[in-house]
Amino acid sequence: MTAPFVDLGVHHQPSGLSDRVAIGFTKALRWSADTFFAARYGHRAVVLETVAAVPGMVGATINHLACLRRMCDDKGWIKTLMDEAENERMHLMTFVEISQPTWFERAVIIGVQWVFYLFFFALYLVSSKTAHRVVGYFEEEAVISYTHYLAEIDEGRSPNVPAPAIARRYWGLPDTATLRDVVLVVRADEAHHRDVNHSFANEIAGLPTGNVAPCPAHVELQPTWKQAA
């Protein structure tokens, strides 16, 4: 399998109070994750992907309601954000198969999700630019975390187990695919979300949107009624 290219050097330099708040919040969460999970990257991925799947749905909901009130076009933001939420949910379902979270981690997920959902919903209402910048910085850290995860696999500290069936179906991976192949496509997904959210924040601020990394090919999930038709 050819590894998707990911530019590891992309970083939005914070400018102004909004950006500094966003990166400060992100660094605090990164410290918490590093302290709690250490090098248990599979379990870290399970918990963090539940958080990562929240912003896209929150942004899509608020933009949808705003467009209804203003009777205006969404410029493609709603579909983009919903696709992001779905993609992050598939990351979660993949790593659940790999890591088999404990009951304690499942309890942590419930608590963290509710707290983060309420926080992010409020933040998006107050400043959508800051909210998208937070997600952009989240995804920068995700790219770094998955790069470290790859190193753990390559150096033998994490077993390179076979890729679960759900991942092979979603990304169209071969039957011989392994965890390393999964981490490569997940990291590329995160790089795409990183650039999209920084671009959205820039657009709100009236700045150049910049380039967006391509999203790895994956199947379009269909509702049950379509599959049966």
URGI-V474250 format. One record per residue. RES is the residue in one small letter. OMEGA is omega in whole degrees, -180 to 180 (none if undefined). Layout:
# URGI-V474250
res,omega
RES,OMEGA
RES,OMEGA
This chain:
# URGI-V474250
res,omega
m,178
t,-178
a,177
p,-179
f,176
v,177
d,-176
l,-176
g,-178
v,176
h,177
h,178
q,-178
p,180
s,-179
g,-175
l,-177
s,-179
d,-178
r,175
v,-179
a,-177
i,177
g,178
f,-180
t,-180
k,178
a,178
l,179
r,178
w,179
s,180
a,180
d,-179
t,-174
f,-172
f,-176
a,-177
a,179
r,-169
y,179
g,179
h,175
r,-178
a,-179
v,-178
v,-176
l,179
e,174
t,176
v,-177
a,-179
a,-178
v,-173
p,-178
g,-180
m,177
v,180
g,179
a,-180
t,-177
i,178
n,178
h,-180
l,179
a,179
c,177
l,-179
r,-176
r,-178
m,-177
c,179
d,-177
d,-180
k,177
g,-177
w,-173
i,-180
k,180
t,-178
l,177
m,176
d,179
e,180
a,180
e,-180
n,179
e,178
r,178
m,173
h,-180
l,-177
m,178
t,-176
f,172
v,179
e,-176
i,-170
s,-179
q,-176
p,179
t,178
w,180
f,179
e,176
r,177
a,178
v,-180
i,-179
i,-179
g,-178
v,-177
q,-179
w,-180
v,-177
f,180
y,-179
l,179
f,-174
f,177
f,179
a,180
l,-179
y,178
l,-178
v,-177
s,179
s,178
k,179
t,-180
a,179
h,178
r,176
v,-179
v,177
g,178
y,173
f,-175
e,173
e,179
e,178
a,178
v,179
i,-179
s,-180
y,174
t,176
h,179
y,177
l,179
a,178
e,180
i,-176
d,-178
e,173
g,-180
r,174
s,-178
p,179
n,-175
v,176
p,178
a,179
p,-176
a,-178
i,179
a,180
r,179
r,-173
y,-178
w,-179
g,-179
l,179
p,-179
d,-179
t,-176
a,-179
t,178
l,-179
r,178
d,179
v,-179
v,179
l,-178
v,177
v,179
r,178
a,174
d,-178
e,177
a,177
h,179
h,177
r,-176
d,179
v,-177
n,173
h,178
s,177
f,179
a,178
n,-180
e,178
i,-179
a,-179
g,180
l,174
p,-174
t,178
g,-178
n,178
v,179
a,179
p,177
c,178
p,179
a,174
h,-178
v,174
e,-179
l,-177
q,175
p,-176
t,-176
w,178
k,-180
q,-178
a,-176
a,none
